[in-house]
Structures are given as structure tokens and as C-alpha cells.
Amino acid sequence: MRLFSYLLNLAYGLLLIAVSPVLAYRVLVLKKYRSGWSQKFLGKLPERDGERPCFWFHAVSVGEVLQLPPLIAMLAEQHPELEFVISTTTHTGYAVAQEKFPDHTICYFPLDFSWAVKRGLKRIRPAAVILVEMELWPNFVLAAEQLQIPVSIINGRLSEKSFRGYRRLRALIGPLLNRLQLIAVQTDTYAARFAQLSGTTERIQVTGSIKFDGIEVERSNSLTQELREAFQLKQNESVLIAGSTQDPEERIALEIYLEIRRQFPDLRLILVPRHQERFEDVATLVRSYGLPLIRRSHQSQEDQSQLIPFTTSERPPVCLLDTLGELKACWGLADYAFVGGSLTKRGGQNMIEPAGYGAALMFGPNTWNFKDIVAALLQHQAATVVRNQQELQAQLTAWLQDPESAREQGARAQAFVMSQRGATQRTAELLAQSLVGTAKSAGKAA
């Protein structure tokens, strides 16, 4: 195994050398990846004090981080002896984790060099490591096994595209999966894929998706109402949100909005780019159309009195949500929701949140990252697929002409979300059965 780790280190090193020009450009020009270098490359994670047992949750980015609050809150209530560490890979995920878990330790996940993962594990000293969805690194799993630290996957998902890739590496992936304590997955389809890779069903449990349990369904929540005031939305206005968008989806939404407003002047538009580094570009795009703009980052609950309302004779401003962690609440403003990354090759983004609020939901044809959820929504007649700009405009126009049909589809979407709840409780019970006993033993032994 030591030789295997050395070979992996060599492969990772050669890969870093190959992509170093791109990394240098992103660091120096785009100002990305500037934080957490010592944690990522050297494993200098925060050194945990005390002897309480600890669960280390790894959530790659924002989407995975936002799945954890209900589960960690449940575990903390049921097992107050536990400490929690939350790691992420991305800068945006780190920022959201700091906001969501101010009382817990937040860090970056070490890169899969043997020295980094070993040092990280020894500094955190977890009783268990829990990976959210799927983030499997060979050196990390092997180092955890050597230190007798169980590793598990929760809310596991394995898209068809990822499964095809992993199947080519089955000789490597299978033994890693068989070293895991628990593989808790969202659907029977995912369970079958994990079983094919590992060659066994022994550790695999189907829990459903914990994403459904953290979904807000009440539009009256305080943050949604704060956003309504910040964006100066009137009660008689209908709202289209284009969320988690990529280029050119913002331009598509703007062109549709300008065209449809000729017939429906009470329509408002909120844009929510998927990536933080595109906020300025999207603001510039809106202004290039000669449209007024409200940016969420320029507003706060304290300065609402400073807002200058627009008159009915003016074109209302386009709204730009350019903050982190607020899209979940912002969807509660949507009468009509378009989920981005679906007219591009991204493979779609989370469409459960607007469904939970009962918005009339649309997305493009490229949603393979959420294939099972999309299939379920379509089966319940709770979403509409639009293949291009023309179909998106036609569907939105049809709903504005017949608002009741939009409300009916939104009601079906909300009912579907409500019917899927319970995965958090099932996951917590599995973790308690398979891991908490180990955690208590580790705490006593230490």
C-alpha cells in the first residue's frame, strides 16, 4: 500500500505540473484559489483540542454544505458529546460553511497527497469521517484505514455519466468502496450502481435524499421577506427567477424578459449566477441593455430606509442576487422559476428548492446531474422541460396568460417535495448505529 501511495503522489504531482499554467492564471488574474494552501497541500488543518469524539463531515461545495444543517442539528441534539468538523474544497463552500456553522470547526479538505491526508487526520483526530454524496480519494481512505478511522458516504449519488467513468476504474474503486463503513444512498438506482462497483450490497443502504428535508416551503420566512423588500417587489407583480445560471443563460433570460414585458408589464426578473466570479460580468450585462439594476450585495436589512423607490412610469430594475447562501430563500419570491446549468453542458442544478415553494418550474434538457429527481418531477407533472430560448419564452408566456395552470403545476411540485421527506432521520439513525458507538469508544480510549 505504501508503494501505491507513492505512485499516487507521483501521478498527482505530474498532474499539478501539467495544469500549473492554468492554476497560475486563475490565482494571479482571476484571484481564485488564494486561501487554504497550507491546509490543502500540507494538511495543516486546525488541531482539535480536548478528547470529545468528533465527526468530520466533508462537503465539497455550497450545495453539499447546505445539506448538512438539519442532519448536524439532529445529531448534536441526540448526541451532545459529539464535536463536528466541516471541510470543503471550494472557497465559496468554505464561506457558506462558516456562516452556517459558526460554532463548529471549518477547514479545507487536504489534497490527496499521502503526507497531507495523514497530517490532516492526525490533527483532527476524528472518530468517523462522513463524505457527502461522493468524494472518494484513495490516499485519504487508505490513511483513515491505517488509523482505524471509519469512513462513510451519506446522501450518496452516482450519475450515469460518473458511473461509466468509475466502471473503467473498477479495479481501483471497488476495493476503496469495500473499505467504507457505510454507503447511504438516495435511490435504488444509485444503490445498484454502487453495488456493481463494489461487488457487494453489504454496506449499502437506501435512505432517500436529505436535500428534501432541508427544503423551505413557507414563503413567509424572514429572509425571503427581507429579499422582497430589498428588491422592491410589489404584491401585484409576478416574478421570474433565473437561478444557478451560467453564460449565456442570463442573456437568454434578459431577452425573454424584455420581450414579454411588452405584453405583461408587471413581470419582474431576478438573476442569480451560479458562480461568484461572474457577479460583476452579469451586472455589466444588465446595464448593457440600458436597464436599471438592484444588487443584493449593495443592500442590507439596515439600509432599507435608504432605498429610492421607482415610479410606475419607469422601467423597474432587474434584480441581481450576488451574495452567497441566499438563493435558497430567494426562490420563495418566484412565481416562475428557471433552473440554470440546463441549457448549457453543466448538467443542471438543484431544482428541489423552487419546487418546495410551489413555483412553476422550468429547466433545460441537460439535467443529467439530477436525472432521478427530474424523472420524478416529470412523472408527477411538476416541472416543464424547455429545450431552448424560444420554448422558454413560449412556456412563460403561456403561464402568464393562464396563471392558474402555473399555480397547479407549482402545487404538484410542492406536494412531491413534501412526500419525500424523512431521509435526514433515517441517515442519523444509521450513523448512530454504525458510528456513534465507535465514537464513544474512541473518546474513552483517548
N, C-alpha and C positions, 0 to 999 in steps of 0.2 A: 504493500500500500504506500510505503514511503516513496518508492520509485515512481509510482503512479502520480503522487502529489507533485514530485519534482518535474515530471513531464508536463503536467497541467500548468505549473508555474512557468515553464519554458514557453508553452503554447500561448498563455495569456500575455507574457512579456513580448513575444513576437507580434501578437495582435495589437498591443498598445503601440509598439513602434510603427506598425503599418498605418494606424489611424492617428498618429501624433500630429500630423499637419492639420487635420480636421479639428482635433481637440484644441490645439493652439489657437486656431481661428475662433472657435466658439468661446474660449476663455478670454482672449485678448480683444476681440472685436464685438462679439455678441454678449460678452460679460456673463457667460453661463459657467456652471461647474466651478465656481470660485470658493466654495465653502466645503468644509469637511474632509480636506485632503488627508490629514493625519489619521482620521478615523477610517477612511476608505482604504488607503494604501498601507497603513501601519497597524491598523487595528486598535488605535488608541481611543477606545470607547470610554465613556465615563466609568470610573472604577466604583463599583457599588459597595457602599458601607453596610455594616450590620450582617446579621445571619438569617434574616427572614427569607423564606423561599420566594423565588421570583419566576414569573412567566415572562418570557421575551417574545413579543409579537412583532413579526416583520411584515410591513405593509409597503409595497413598492412605491406607490404614489398616492395622489389625493383620493382617487376612487376607493382604494383599499383602506386608507386611513379612515375614511368616513363610514366604513362598515363596522368599525370597532367599538364606538362608544357604547351602544346598548349591551354588547357582549361583555366588555370590561366592567361596566357598571354592575351587571348581574353577577359576575364572578367576584367582584370586590364586596358586594353585599353578602353573598353566600359564604365567602372565604376571606374574611378580613385579615387573615395572617399573610396573605399574598402581597408581594410587590409586583409592579408592572414596568417593563421597559418596552418602548415602541420605537422601532427603527424604520427608516425609509431609505429609498435610493435617490429620489429626486429632491431638488431644492424646494419645489412647491409642496411636495408631500411633507417635508420637514416643517415648513412654516405652518401648514394646517395642523399637523400633529401637535406642535407647540401650543396652538390656540385651543385645540380640543382636549388636550391632556396636560393642563398646567401643573398638576400635582404629581405627574409621573415623569420618569426619565425618558428623554427623547435623544436619539442619536442616528447617525448614518450607518447603514449596513456595510460591513467591510467587503471590499472586493475579494474574489475567491482565490487569493494567494494564500498559501498554507500558513505563512507567518502572521498574516493579518487576521485570518479567521481564528487561529489558535489564541492569539493575544486577546482578541475581542471576547471570545468565550470565557477566558480566564478572568478578564476584568469584570464582566457582567455576572459570572457565576450563576447562570440560570438553572432552575430546576427542570425547566422544559422550554423548548423553542417551538413557537407556533407560526407557521407560514400561511399568509392569507392568499388564497386562490391557487397560486402555483409559482414558486420561485425557488427552484431546486438547483443548488450548486454543489458539485462533487466534493471539493475540499472542505467545505463547511460541514456537510453531512458526515464525512469521514472523521473530521476533528471532533465533532459532537459525540460521535460513537466512541471514540477513544477516551473521551472524558466522561462517558456514561451519562450523557445528557440526551433525553428522548426528544426527537424532532417529529412534528406532526404538520399536516396540511388541514386547514379548515376552509369551508366555503369553496372547495376545490372546483375548478372548471378546466376543461381541456377542449378547446375548439377543434373542429375537424382539421383545420389547417395546421395547428400546433401538433395534433395527434399524428398527422402524416410525417411531420418533421421528426418528432420523438421516436416514431416507429423505426426510422432509419438508424437511430442510435439506441435501439432496444438493448443491445448488449451492455451499454453503459447505464441507461436509465433504469432498467429493470432491477439490478442489484441495489441501486440507490433507493428506489421506492420500497424495496423489501427491508431496508434499514429504518424505515419510518415507523413510529408507534401507532399513528392513526392517520387515515386519509378520509376526511369527512367531505363529501361532495354534494353538489347542488341537485343533480338529476341522475336518473338511472342511466342515461346515455353516457354521462361523464364517468359513472362508476364502471360501466363496461369498457370504456377506453383505458382507464387506469388499470383495470384487471388484465386487459390484453398486454399492456406494457410490463406489468409486474409478474404476470403468470399466476396470480392468486387473488382471491377475494377476501382473504382472512382479515385484513386491516381496513377494509373499505366499508364506509357507512354512508348512506344517503340521508341527508338532513334537510334538504331544501336550501334555498338561498337566504342568508341572513340580511341581504340587501333589502328584502321586503319588510323586515321588522323595523328598520330604521327610517322607513319612509313616512314623511309627514303627510297627513291627509286633510288637515284643518287649515284653510286659507286665512283664518283669523289669527294665526300665530304672530307674535310680536315683531319678528324680523321681517316677515312678509309685509306687514302693515308699515313698518319703517321704510322699506323699499318703495312701497306705493307712494308715500309722501315725498321721498327723495326724488322720484322720477315724475312727480306732479301728475299722477294719473287720476283722471276724473271717473266718477262712478258710471257715467253713461258711455265711456269709451270701451272699446274692445281691444284686447292686447294680443299681439303676435310676438312670441319669443322664439328667436333662433339661437339655440343654446349649444354649447360644446362644438362650436363651428370651426372649420378650417377654411383656408383660402381655396376656392373662390366663393364659399357659401355665404359669407357676409355680403358680397356684391350681389349675389343672386337674391338674397332677402331684401336688400335695399331697392333693387329694380322692381321686384314684385310689389313691395310696399308703395313705391311712388306711383305705380300703375293703378293699383287697386284703390288707393286713396281718392282717386278722381271720382269713383262711384261711392265709396264708403269713407267719408272724411273723418269719421270718429275712430278709425283704426290707428293704434299706436304700435311702435316697433321697439323691442328691446333686443340688443345683440349681446351675446356672451361668447367671446372667443375661447377656444379650448386651452390655448397656451398663453401664459402671462407675457411672454416676449412679443406677442403680436398686438397687445393692447394699443400701443401708440400707432401702429400701422392701421388698425381698424378705425381709430379716431380720425386719422388723416383721411381715410377713405370716405367716411361720413361727410366730413367737411368738403371734400372734393365735389360732392353732389350739391353743395350750397345749402346743406341742411343744418339747422341748429342742433346742438348736442348737449346732453346731460351725462356727465361721467360720474359714476358712483364713487370713485376714488376722490372726487372733489366735494363730496357731500358727507355729512355725518349727522347723527341724531341731534348733536348740539347746535348745528348751524342751520337748522331748518328755517328759522325765522329770517335768515338772510336770502332765501330763495326768492327770485323775482318771477312771479307767475307770468305766463304768456297769455295774450288775449286771444279771443276766439277768432279774430281776423288773421292771426299769424299761423304759419305752419308750426305744428307742435314739434318739439325737439325729439330726435331719435335718442334712445337711452342706451348707454353702454355700461354694462356691468363689468368693471375692470378691477375687481377685488377677488381675493381667494376665499373659498369656502362658503360663499353666499348663493351660489346657483341653486342649491337645494331649496332654499326659501324663496328665491326669485321665481321658480316655476309656479309658485302659488298665485302669481299675478296673471298667468297665461290663460286666455280663453282658447287660444290656438297655439300649439307647440310644434316646432320643427326641431328634431334632434340631429345635430350635425355629425360630421365624420362619416356620413352615409351617402352623400353624393360624391365623395372623394374615395380614395383607396384605404382610408383609415380602418374601415370595418365596423363603424358605428360607435356610439357612446351610450351611456346609461339612459334608457328611456323609461325606467321604472318610476323615477321621481315625478315627471309631469303626469304620468298615468295615475299616480297616487292622488294627485289633486283633482283628477277628473277633467284634465284638459283634453281638447280634441287633438289627437296625437298623429303626427306625420313623421316619416323618416324616409331616406332614400333606399335603394336596393342593396347597398353594400353594408350589411349588418352582420357579417359572419362572426364577429366577436360576441354577439348576443343572440346567436341563432335560435337557441331553445326558448328564450324569452320572447323573441319576435314571433316564433311559431305559435306560442301560447296566446299572445295578444291577438294575432290574426285569427286564430281559431275562435276566440271569444268576440270577434268583430269589434275589437277595442283599439285598433290602430289602422292607419292607411299608409300604403307604400306609394311614394311619388318618385318616378324614375328620372325626372329632370326638372328644369326650371318651369317649363310650360305646364307640366302636370301639377307641380306645387301651386302655381298661380291659379290653375283651374279648380283645384280642390279647395283652396282658401276662399275663392270667390263663391263656390257652391255653398260653403258653410255660412258665409256672411249673408247670402241670400236666404238661407234656411237655417237659422241659428239653432232650432230645435234638434235637427239631425246631428249637429255638432255636440250639443249637450247630451244627447242619447249615447253617442259613441264615448264621450268622456265618462259618463256614468258606468258604462260597461268596463272601461279601463280601471276605474277606481274599485269597482266590485271585484275584479280579478285580483288586484293587488291585495285587497283585504283578505281574500280567500287563501292567500299563500303564506300568511304569517305563521310563526312558530319555530322557525329554524334556529333562532338565537337560543331559545330554551333547550332545544334538542342538542345543539352544539355544546352549550355549557354543561349539560349533563354528561356528555361523552368525555369532555375534558376533565370533569370532576372524577369520573370513573377511572379513566386511564392515566391521569396525570397528577391530580391533587394528592393522591396517596404517595406518589413518588416525591412530590414537592415537600410534603410534611416530613418524610423520611430524610430527605436531603437536609432540611432545616435542623432536625435533631442531630444528624450525624456531624454537621458543621459545628 
